[in-house]
């Protein structure tokens, strides 16, 4: 896998339009102007409107991201880094898979494998 490295400033969304906030523990490992994101960092989703169709509808918003495919050759602080080609799955609070994370924007200065 290869692509521009994800940082805490990258733009990610759940498949329903919720916003992903990245809290990186790698403040000393920078790419561009943001800390590099790794699979062990915190990825919180807010604003997901998803509901399970029922009567009445049951709210089931995406709340976090679990990474399935990371960079194979690059690590930061011993943890696999993430790039534009990484694959993440958005999960509800009950850990139910809700669809893939959408990576909209990354920093253009550093690429990883």
N, C-alpha and C positions, 0 to 999 in steps of 0.2 A: 504494500500500500504506500502511497505517496501523496503529498499535497501540502498546501500551506498549513503551518502549525496553528492549532487553536490556542488562544490565550483567553484570559479572563475578560477581554474586550471583544471577543468574537460574538457574532449574532447567531443565535440558535432559537428554534421554535419547536413546539410539539406539533403533531399533524393537525391539530384543531385551532392553532393560532396562539397558544399560550407562549409566554416569553420565558426562555431559560436564562437563569442567572448562574454564572460560574464563580465559585469561590475557590481560588487556587491556594494551595499551601506552599507554592514554589516562588515566593517573593524574591528569592535570590537568582532565579532562573528566568530570564526575560527573553522575549522575542518581540522586536519592535518596542512598543511602549507598554506591553502588558506581560504579566506572569504567564508562563507556559502552563497549559492545562494537561493534567494526567488523568488516567482512568480512576484514580482514588480520590480525586477532588470532589467537592460538593456541587451538584447540578440541581438547582431548585427551579421548578416550573410554577409560574403564577399566571392567572388569567385564562386558564383552559376552561372553555364552556361545555365540554363533553358531558352528555347525559346518556344513561342507558334507557333505551325506549321501553317504557312501561307505563302503566296508569296508576299513579302519577309517575312522571319521569324521575329517575334516580340519578342525582349528580354523581359523576365518577370522573372528576378532572385528573389530568396528568399532573403529577407532583414531583417526579424525579426522573433521572436518566440513568440507565444501566448500559455500560459500554460492552459490546460484543466483539468488535474488531478494533484493535488499537494499532499504533505504529509498531512494527516488528523489531526494528533495529535501534530505536532511539529511546532513551530513558532519561528522566529528570528526577533526581533524588531517589533513584532506584525503582521508579514507577514508570510504566509505559506511557509515552506521550500520545497525544491525539492530534489528528490532522483532518483536513477537509475530506479525506477518503475513509475516515473512521466510521464505524456503524454503531449507533446507539439506539436503545429501545426505551421509549417513554413508558413509565409505569404509573398506575393509580396508587392511592394510599394503601389499598389492599394488595399491592404488588401485582396487579393484573396488567399484562402487556396491552398498550393502547395504540402502538404504531411506532414507526421510526422517527428519530429526531431529524429535523431539517436544519442543515448548516447553511446559513445564508451568506455570511461574511466572515472572513478571517483576515489576519494581518498578511501582507504580501511579501514581507522581507525574509522569512525563514521557512524552508520546506523540510519535512522529515519523512522518513521511510518507516 
